Amino acid sequence: MNRFTVHASPDEFERVFAETAEFMARQDGFLQHTLLRHVDDERSYVNIAQWRDEAAFRAAVAAPGFGPHAASLRALSASEPSLYTPAAPTRRSPLAEAGDGPAARS
């Protein structure tokens, strides 16, 4: 999980983040990510990424091509990265699986 506080244009941040996400999606062990923007503060974002394991994530951020992406994001935002591991199984609403559309996340 990585929390970003953007000090540039949110549109520019989202564009650069998308480029970084494309790079990460090509790395071994990447499963998925979701970038969330705060409802009341357009300069506050959280990215939740899932990786096969910690080693795959660490290899991705150590990859030679990651440095320029990280630098581009740092030029637009401050970040607070943290690693978490699942403490319980993912629980899904039966309504969400029925296709009731997107829901706000907290």
N, C-alpha and C positions, 0 to 999 in steps of 0.2 A: 504494500500500500504506500502511496506517495501523495502527500498533500502539497499542493502548489498555491502560492500567493503570487498572482501575476501583477507586475508593475509596468506592463506594456499593454498594447491593445489585446483584448481577449481574442479577437479574430486572428491576429498574428500568432498568439500562443497556440490556439487550436490548430492552425496550419502547420506550425513547426512540430507540435506534438504528434500530429498525424504522420508526418515524415518519420519521426522516431518510432512510432507504433509500427509502421511498415517494416522498418529495420528489425525491430524486436520480434515481429511475427515470423520472420525468416530464421530465427535462431532455434537451434535444437532445444526441445523441452518446453517451448512456449505453448501454452494452451489457449488462453484468452485474456482479454482485458476489457474494462469498462471505465471510460472517463466520465466523471460526474461533475457538473457545475453547480455550485451552491444556488439555491433558489433566490435568496435575497442579496447575494453578494457576487456579482458577475466576475469578480477577480479571484474568487476562491474555488479551487478544483480539488478533486480527489481522484486518483487513478487506482483501481483495484485490478491487479494482474494475477493470473494463476499460471504457475509453472509446474512442470512434472516434479521437480524437486529443487532444493536449495542450490545444489551443485550446478544445475542447468542455468539457473538465474545468474549465479556468480560468473559462470563462463560467458554468458551473454554480455554482462556489463564489463567484462575484461577483454572482450573481443576488440580488435584494432579499430573497427569501424564505429564503435559506440562513442568514442571520445568527442567527435565533432557534434554528434546529436546532443550529448550531455551539455556541451558548451553552449549550443544554440538555445537550449531550454534555460540554462542559467542566465543567459543574457536577457531573458524575458520574465524570469520568475525566480522566486526563492522556493526551495523545496525541503520537505521533511520526509525522507524515505524511511520506511520501517519494514522489516520482514516479520510475517506472521505465519503460523502453521494452523491447520484446522483443529479446533478443539471439540467439534461436534459435527455430525453429518449435516450437509446442506438440506434445509427444509424448504419445500416449494408449496405454494398454495395450489389447491386443485383448480381454483378459479383462474389463476395465471395460465395454467396449462390448457384451459378451455378457450383461451384466446381473448380474454377480456381487455387486452391492450396494455400499454405501458403504465406503470405505476410509479409514484414518487418513491424514492429510496431514502432511508435515513441512515 
